[in-house]
Amino acid sequence: MPGCTAYLSPAAAYWLGVGFTGTQTWEIAIPFVPGVSGESFYLQRSVYVPGYNPGWLVFTNALAGTVGL
């Protein structure tokens, strides 16, 4: 899409609405399994913006993280 970069392909997608404050919180439980420690994860968000571009979506920057126990 013009003006946007999708850094990730959608391996999993979740619809997360926005509250009255204009913010949104997402929590996910990570099990206490030592084998998960050190695993990497990547996130990127799209935002619905009607009329901004032909797809009506704007993408955030990408985020990389590492699970630590």
Secondary structure as UniProt FT lines:
FT   TURN            2..3
FT   TURN            20..21
FT   HELIX           34..36
FT   TURN            37..38
FT   STRAND          40..43
FT   STRAND          46..48
FT   TURN            50..51
FT   TURN            54..55
FT   STRAND          57..59
FT   STRAND          63..66
//
